[in-house]
């Protein structure tokens, strides 16, 4: 199963999610069914990435802003609004790597 450890992992995961969300994540033969990537799991990991990119306590406001964008993207995917969700994921990507 994928484990996010670095900002590079986050960068790669954003591209992965953008390419396969909401429901085209590839089935990995080395993972059990309960370990396969899903939209829920993908966004949980993106949320973890926010803390990896901005671990400092002083950046809580930045983390909240980024998580709010992720939440809106997730909801849009759930509603079938894939284009809007993708735009929000792009916005997240452009902001995550800027101070």
N, C-alpha and C positions, 0 to 999 in steps of 0.2 A: 504494500500500500504506500502511496505517496506521502512523504513527510516534508513539510516546509521548514527549512532551516535558515535559508539565506535570502537576501534581496534578489539574487539571481533566480532562485527557486520561484519566488513570487512573480518575477518578470515572465518566466516560462509558463507559470500556471495561468496567468492572465491570458496569454495567447492560446493556451489549451482550452480554457473555458470559452473564450470568444469563438474558437473554431468548432466546438462541439455542443455548446449549450443550445437549447435546454435539454434535449434528450437524444443526442447522437454520440454520446461518450462511448468510445470503443470498449468492448468487453475484453478484459485482459485474462488470458488463460491461466496465469499464475496466481490469480486472486479468486477467493471464494465469492459466491453470489452476494453475500452481505458486505464484501469489501470493494465491490465494483463502484466506480465513480457514478455519482448521481448529481443532480442540480443542487440538492441540499448539501451534500458533502463538498462539492466544488466551492460553494459560497462560504461554508464553514472555514475552509482552508484559506480563502481570500481574506476573510476576517482575521485569521491568525497572521496572515502576511502583513496586515496593517500594524500589528504590534511588533513584528520583526523589523519593519521599515522604520518605525517610530517608537522605540522602546522608552524614550525619556519621559518621565512624569510630566515635565513641562509642556509636552506636546499633546496633551489629552484633547484639546480642542481640535487639533488637526486629525487625530484618530477618530473623533466623533464625526467630523465632516466626511471623512472617507467612508466610514461605516454606514452613514446615512445614504450615501450614493450607492453603495453596494446593496443596501436594503431595498432601495427603489428599483435597482436593476433586477434583483431577485423577484420582487413582486411583479414587475413587468413581464419577466419570463413566465412566471406562473399564470399570468393572465393571457398568455399567448401573444404578447406584444414584443416579439423578438427584435424588431428593428429599434424600438425605443430602448429596450433592455441593452442592446449592443451599444447604442450611443452612450448610455450611462456607464457601461463598462469602459468605453473609450475615455470618457471624462475621468473616471477613476484612475485609469492608467496614466493620463496626462498629469493628474494631481499627485499621485502617490510618490512620484520621483522628484517633486519640487518642494522645497522648504517653505 
